[in-house]
Amino acid sequence: MSCRAAPWSRPSLPASARPRTPFGSRNLWKNPILKDSWRLVGGVPNMFGLPSRLFRCMASSGSGDGGFTRSTSTDEAPMPLYSWPDKQRPRVCILGGGFGGLYTALRLESLVWPSDKKPQVVLVDQSDRFVFKPMLYELLSGEVDAWEIAPSFTELLKNTSVQFVRDTVKLLRPSDHFRREAGESCTGGVVHLESGTVIEYDWLVLALGAEAKIDVIPGSAEYALPFTTLEDALRVESKLKMLERKRFGKSSPSIEVAIVGLGYSGVELAATISERLKNTGTVNAINVQATICPTAPPGNRDAALKVLESRNIRLFLGYFVTCIREASTSDDSSSAVTDSEVVIGDHKKLILDLQPAERGRQGQILEADLVLWTVGSTSQIPRLQPPDAPYVIPLNGRGQVETEETLQVKGHPRTFAIGDSAALRDPSGKLLPATAQVAFQQADFAGWNLWAAINDRPLLPFRFQNLGEMMTLGRNDAAITASFIEGLTLEGPLGHAARKIVYCLRMPTDEHRVKVGISWFTKTAIDSLASLQNAVSNMLTSS
């Protein structure tokens, strides 16, 4: 997912909208699932197409408090099964703890439920922290601390009934696409986790997001670093600190950073790193298109271009990278790299081969100490399909899940897909962008539609409301374009302040908003006081 989040308030759900529910007038919860939803009845193993030992494990499950139970079979290896606390209430499994997954869980928690229908919710993510991705750049500039933009799920969910499981999804086995006889137990399917645990659910939310697609050209996987997760950001921060230490107080060559891709992520990285390095380094920004941020509003693009051109940044527009390799003194193409520059300590220079996207231009050779890759992503869903039914979940050519307007997966009434995992189109037929703003709004609708489906109420079609776009351009610089005020773009310190206020209000919980708000206000006050002291000192010195 791109690091774009929705500015201003969340869109309200129209109370008057009452589209026909895909479940008709049938009350899905008037069936044996409420009586014995934790057990498996005859015929289910064949329905799932899973090994019999798994279902012996499930059938032997007893009540618990969100822990795990194991099969008592003595002839086969035990397989752990997630034990839901309640035997009667609906079970909702949410895969992925990003904007889509976490905010759906919190939305479900905030709704008013009948006492017998409030669902049990389990949130599964491979990390123990939620990451507010639009502010990862501020980790490099030192504006924020990790706890502010990456709080733990345990901290965020401590005052809720949502259970968190840290694990990686291995396999999906939905069963809500099968025809069922009247009175037959109606479960949604099971999820296999890498730990071996199996989660049986009634409702599933796919919010796994996308992974950086780094293995694109020769050398990219070995030498380039992505910038999509907290671990990526910390790795880049560590690399920059190492380069800065090696060159501190020396007459060494400047630090060379290459950034591949000049969408929002690439531009924000270029602006942030160039401001940090100042005169000690150069940023080489490469984009295959002849412009930066081609999908951005003109106001944001113009503001970004103005900032990039004012800093120590070299733009290579209309070029693409064909290869990344280590520099060597025997490499003719790296003749500009001397013996002493090839290896500094245990760090080696890298060489990027650039080719023009159009004919009539010469290729380029760049050297770099650090290469950041910001183009391309891949969906996680295709590799999670069961091998004996690889097309059970409908996907588009990008590996995204095909959904209805209600965010339900096509052919799977008990499965919802949101965020980068979903392929949903706007009324004009264009795919919605994979941004935090879209995921945030979809989480609201997914939570509501789960409530509606469980309570036999009409589901609402999702309608994306583009509220505008924001981007950081440095410690005291940003650009904001609001879609509801045509032609208005906030730039500089005003845009920076507005962006931080909006993101503070977008934090997941009230408690975390207060903590972050106090922390940011304190830092701003200290920075302002330091600036004032410097100004007064300069005035006294000059006088």
Salt bridges, closest charged atoms under 4 A:
ASP36 OD1 - ARG39 NE 3.62
GLU76 OE2 - ARG56 NH2 2.99
ASP86 OD2 - ARG89 NE 3.72
GLU109 OE2 - LYS118 NZ 3.65
ASP128 OD2 - ARG166 NH1 3.92
GLU138 OE2 - ARG499 NH1 2.44
GLU143 OE1 - HIS496 NE2 2.72
ASP145 OD2 - LYS523 NZ 3.23
GLU148 OE2 - LYS523 NZ 3.00
GLU155 OE2 - LYS158 NZ 3.01
GLU155 OE2 - LYS515 NZ 3.13
ASP176 OD1 - HIS412 ND1 2.73
GLU200 OE1 - ARG91 NH1 3.33
ASP202 OD1 - ARG91 NH2 2.83
GLU211 OE2 - ARG383 NH2 3.45
ASP232 OD1 - ARG235 NH1 3.04
GLU237 OE2 - LYS241 NZ 3.56
GLU237 OE1 - ARG276 NH1 2.50
GLU244 OE2 - ARG276 NE 2.97
GLU268 OE1 - ARG4 NH1 3.13
GLU275 OE2 - ARG311 NH2 3.85
GLU326 OE1 - LYS348 NZ 3.41
ASP331 OD2 - ARG325 NE 3.01
ASP346 OD1 - LYS246 NZ 3.97
ASP353 OD2 - ARG325 NH1 2.63
GLU367 OE2 - LYS349 NZ 3.24
ASP369 OD1 - ARG247 NH2 3.26
ASP369 OD1 - HIS347 NE2 3.17
ASP369 OD1 - LYS349 NZ 3.35
ASP388 OD1 - ARG173 NH1 2.81
GLU405 OE2 - ARG463 NH2 3.21
ASP444 OD1 - ARG10 NH1 2.73
ASP444 OD1 - ARG107 NE 3.46
GLU491 OE1 - LYS306 NZ 3.16
ASP510 OD1 - ARG513 NH1 2.12
GLU511 OE2 - LYS158 NZ 3.22
GLU511 OE2 - LYS515 NZ 3.36
ASP527 OD2 - ARG475 NH2 3.67
